[in-house]
Amino acid sequence: MAHGTVRLTREGVVARVTLNRPDVRNAFNDQMLEDLLEVFTAVRANPDTRVVVLTGEGKSFCAGGDLHWMKRVI
């Protein structure tokens, strides 16, 4: 399941959530927050899930907030 900025894959009881904005070191913005909410809602709805692995695509896990996004919302 892909949500643009976040990917969800499953292997048995393990759900792997991957932040997918490697060009900006997986910095979060409003779209990623929406995508994460959708993905974690789907994970929670599946009673077979026992483990969630949160990881980042590319060289970095997550740089924190996207500075361009933060300038707009502050």
C-alpha positions as CSV (number, residue, x, y, z in Angstrom):
1,M,0.0,0.0,0.0
2,A,1.5,3.3,-1.1
3,H,0.4,6.8,0.0
4,G,2.9,8.9,-1.9
5,T,5.1,9.9,1.0
6,V,4.7,6.6,3.0
7,R,4.7,3.0,2.1
8,L,3.2,0.1,4.0
9,T,4.2,-3.5,3.4
10,R,3.4,-6.6,5.4
11,E,5.2,-9.8,6.0
12,G,3.1,-12.1,8.2
13,V,2.5,-10.3,11.5
14,V,5.0,-7.6,10.7
15,A,3.9,-4.2,9.2
16,R,6.8,-2.2,7.7
17,V,6.1,1.6,7.4
18,T,8.6,3.4,5.2
19,L,8.9,7.2,5.1
20,N,9.4,7.8,1.4
21,R,10.8,11.3,0.7
22,P,14.5,10.5,0.4
23,D,15.3,13.6,-1.6
24,V,14.7,15.7,1.5
25,R,15.9,13.1,4.0
26,N,12.4,12.0,4.8
27,A,11.5,15.3,6.4
28,F,7.9,15.4,7.3
29,N,5.3,17.9,5.9
30,D,1.5,18.1,6.0
31,Q,1.1,15.4,3.3
32,M,3.4,12.9,5.1
33,L,1.5,13.5,8.4
34,E,-1.8,12.8,6.6
35,D,-0.3,9.7,4.9
36,L,1.1,8.4,8.3
37,L,-2.3,8.8,9.9
38,E,-3.9,6.8,7.1
39,V,-1.2,4.1,7.2
40,F,-1.3,3.7,11.0
41,T,-5.1,3.6,11.0
42,A,-4.9,0.7,8.5
43,V,-2.2,-1.0,10.7
44,R,-4.4,-0.7,13.8
45,A,-7.4,-2.1,12.0
46,N,-5.6,-5.3,11.2
47,P,-5.8,-7.6,14.2
48,D,-3.0,-9.9,12.7
49,T,-0.4,-7.2,13.1
50,R,1.9,-7.8,16.0
51,V,5.0,-5.7,15.1
52,V,5.4,-2.3,13.4
53,V,8.8,-1.4,11.9
54,L,9.1,2.3,11.1
55,T,12.0,3.1,8.7
56,G,13.1,5.6,6.2
57,E,14.0,5.3,2.5
58,G,17.5,6.2,1.5
59,K,20.4,7.4,3.7
60,S,18.4,8.9,6.5
61,F,15.5,7.8,8.7
62,C,14.0,11.3,9.1
63,A,15.5,14.8,9.3
64,G,12.5,16.1,11.3
65,G,10.2,18.8,9.9
66,D,10.6,20.1,6.4
67,L,11.8,23.6,6.8
68,H,9.8,24.9,3.8
69,W,6.7,23.4,5.3
70,M,7.5,24.8,8.8
71,K,7.9,28.3,7.4
72,R,4.4,28.1,6.0
73,V,2.7,26.8,9.1
74,I,4.4,29.0,11.7
